[in-house]
């Protein structure tokens, strides 16, 4: 692959998958009581 | 009324349903074809900018509107501003038309599922192209010639609408359970397709086409509008889906985290699916002795040419895997299709107080009838034309209007205060800037510039009258949305 394609690949992976993991961890650590678990 | 409203079984049901609404044919069918049509890597820059400037901010906005008002789009927007009910109806009419041609794409997948047991689509690139264009669709050569119904496509359409009905008639709690199944399996199958694609000779050429950015396209409004249209389509934005889904959530649900997770998971799936398609395209280009952009002219049918090629090239159990793959397309399609039909049913039930038991089958039967022209020999061209006008122009117009109503009439900072009051992940004033300025300016400018170009040159290689038909369709939907908003409701 050419260099600019590799740069785009890394950029996209960081934004999409890095962002996803970051927000999933943040949501899992949320302090707010989770009403839905209470409902279950 | 709010107390009687249906609720999701759990937070994870909602996340799965929202991801399910977002992960659909938009990722594995539409994203690769729009990327291919707009120059591969050239398209990715506007695509990511559209995700950050419109996708995520508007998803937060729609969740907030649904959660705050606990109503379907027309009722929800009416609660925000009395004069905005028509915008909700416009979104509902847009998504209804979208569902009718979307079901046609699914009917192609139904047919491919059937043919996968014998790999009837052929072995080589030209054979596979011929199967899709001439045998399955029997293309008439022009949108002006409908040329009779393709019966297998019509049968597939009937099966699709029955599946949508069955998936929806039990209500949102069952929906939550269905999506656990329909969201998980597609990812497993996609991983196998990507591995097969990447190990083919010539795959690197396809990946270079897919990933190499071209900054010169940033001056082309068509690419910008296509990128925003794709983000709206894939995230189910401006369709009312997310407003309805959020209205089934308890009132203190975490909006921001849900929005970030669903939008990033969705676009991550699209980006991943792109590797399966473009690596296979690289292989096809090498085996046909052409460049990647020359492999197929039928952009809309790209997925139906590249995936069967990759399936043929699997070392073992091609038939079984083919059947599994098209089952994947169907389950993905059903996720998205019921997310398109649900807002229509919810809006009619909310406005006039009709029983959903009767509204749902009526909408499904009407949707099937409206979709029949797409099953004709000229239907392929009309799927392409209607998709262009509904997804690119219709959805961006609704998105633009939502930004104006929330940003200026209701007040962006006021709704941000509400969002932060219920969310763990807080958003800052950057959100107001996106909703009030950046998103509406980019959408408005590229919409107007592209519309002028469209009136002058038409859409693609089609006759100019098809462009006016597309514009006419949008005008009719606008008029109908005003009419519906003026009709007295039975359930205010």
Contacts between the chains, C-beta under 8 A, distances in Angstrom:
chain1	res1	chain2	res2	distance
A	1	B	204	5.9
A	1	B	207	5.6
A	1	B	208	5.9
A	1	B	211	7.0
A	2	B	208	5.6
A	2	B	212	6.1
A	4	B	41	7.8
A	4	B	211	7.8
A	4	B	212	5.3
A	4	B	213	6.0
A	5	B	41	6.7
A	5	B	207	6.4
A	5	B	208	5.2
A	5	B	210	7.7
A	5	B	211	3.7
A	5	B	212	4.7
A	6	B	211	7.7
A	8	B	41	6.1
A	8	B	44	6.3
A	8	B	211	4.5
A	8	B	212	7.0
A	8	B	213	5.4
A	9	B	211	5.5
A	12	B	44	6.8
A	12	B	48	6.9
A	12	B	271	5.7
A	13	B	271	8.0
A	15	B	48	6.4
A	16	B	264	5.7
A	16	B	267	5.6
A	16	B	268	4.2
A	16	B	271	5.8
A	17	B	264	7.9
A	17	B	268	5.6
A	19	B	260	7.0
A	19	B	264	4.8
A	20	B	260	7.9
A	20	B	261	6.7
A	20	B	264	4.1
A	20	B	265	5.8
A	20	B	268	5.8
A	23	B	257	5.8
A	23	B	260	4.0
A	23	B	261	5.3
A	23	B	264	6.7
A	23	B	425	6.9
A	24	B	261	5.9
A	26	B	257	6.4
A	26	B	424	7.2
A	26	B	425	5.7
A	27	B	254	6.7
A	27	B	257	3.8
A	27	B	258	7.8
A	27	B	261	6.4
A	27	B	424	6.8
A	27	B	425	7.1
A	30	B	254	6.3
A	30	B	257	6.9
A	30	B	424	3.5
A	30	B	425	7.8
A	31	B	424	6.6
A	32	B	252	7.5
A	32	B	254	6.5
A	32	B	423	8.0
A	32	B	424	5.1
A	34	B	11	6.2
A	35	B	250	5.0
A	35	B	252	6.2
A	35	B	253	7.7
A	36	B	8	7.2
A	36	B	9	8.0
A	36	B	10	4.6
A	36	B	11	4.0
A	36	B	12	7.9
A	36	B	14	7.8
A	36	B	250	6.8
A	36	B	253	7.8
A	37	B	10	6.9
A	37	B	11	7.3
A	39	B	7	7.5
A	39	B	9	7.8
A	39	B	10	7.0
A	39	B	250	7.6
A	40	B	9	7.0
A	40	B	10	5.3
